[in-house]
Amino acid sequence: MTEIFTGNFTQQEPIPQDGIDAAMAVLQHGRLHRYNEAEGEVAETAQLELEYAEMMGAKYCLAVASGGYALATSLRAVGVKPGDKVLTNAFTLAPVPGAIASVGAVPLFVGVTEGLVIDLDDLAAKADQADVLMLSHMRGHIVDMDALMAIADANGLIVIEDCAHTMGAKWGDTWSGRHGVIGCYSCQTYKHVNSGEGGLLVCDDDEIMARCVMLSGSYMIYEKHKAGPPAEAYEDLRYYTPNVSGRMDNLRAAILRPQLRNLMAQCQAWNDRYAVVDQGLADTPGLTRIDRPAQEHFVASSHQFLLLDWDDAAIEDVVARCKTRGVELKWFGAPTPVAFTSRYDSWRYAPSDPMPASDRILRGVMDMRLPLTFSLDDCAMIARIIKEEVTAVGNQR
Ligand SMILES: *Cc1c(COP(=O)(O)O)cnc(C)c1O
């Protein structure tokens, strides 16, 4: 019997009831704008910031319109200027080089390893060409952050972390997003909390955070930011910092606050699913599973494996055969960008030198979402289907 999977890879869970109730309360009182507070009220957005700062052990937190907006705001706040080069991962998602381009800066791509993390040798080799590294923990894979920070410190690199897939994850004992100067998170539907769109950034530096708050569109009412720096921090820079409007609103914040309270349980549920898929793919000929170091306390809201050195036709065959059985694999190596998936050389506004060792890996990256609407049995079936199809195509190679 040929198993067919009928689940939906893009169906997330409903918003929890306490989030729905909080959203209804905001709709009823009508004060959706974050600075629209009744006498004595602390708006949902300001409360979300306080709660996330506390969770992350950060001095400050700012909620914004999207993860990509958080990244661009961070670049501006640390002083990136048009024409500057910014180091970033060759394996990442389009909004990351897009954030760099949005401030007129130029992405300088750093290679990827078989562990799907930034290549630290390549980073060390390129470190003298830029002042800022926008480090993307793409698909939740976290590089050895101790080794990375040693390279950054030795070269005076400012590190901004793209934690779109590492909210709730840690390297060693430290939350992802807390090694660099700023940590940026996404609250978009396919990340770890869901308000449709939205972003958060955390930071301990008074001046950088004051700039972020002003940039996000605080006008001169920045003192409403309970999770922001003291008023003195704004004294001069409020005259020199443009308003690049991108605030979060109280409706989204209301939806997010109950989800944050439940974040670690959700993270465990993702990892349980990941473990079933990953175990199920063990001993598949030609298929390379990704090594996860012991210090990497990841959150696996998606699964990746490699079909290293397979030719394009064979990989396309695997994708097509899995699709007919209901399993949606995304191939990062596809020569033309498809849906959400693209490679560094498809971002033609950002010219790059070829990186053959990284190209070999990217050509083999297969990617799949694992929404929490899938049961563990679903995950076991998905793994069986992939294993059978990879084995069948592999046998014909
Ligand atoms: C989703 C994502 C972003 C951007 O987040 P948005 O909230 O959609 O703007 C940035 N980096 C990575 C790796 C992502 O997956």
The ligand as an ORCA input file, in Angstrom:
! r2SCAN-3c Opt
* xyz 0 1
  C      10.829     35.359      8.153
  C      12.251     35.689      8.191
  C      12.693     37.009      8.273
  C      11.781     38.200      8.150
  O      10.722     38.238      9.017
  P       9.348     39.007      8.604
  O       8.677     39.185      9.912
  O       8.620     38.132      7.644
  O       9.762     40.320      7.992
  C      14.043     37.235      8.405
  N      14.926     36.223      8.431
  C      14.556     34.935      8.324
  C      15.590     33.863      8.360
  C      13.214     34.635      8.189
  O      12.850     33.351      8.059
*
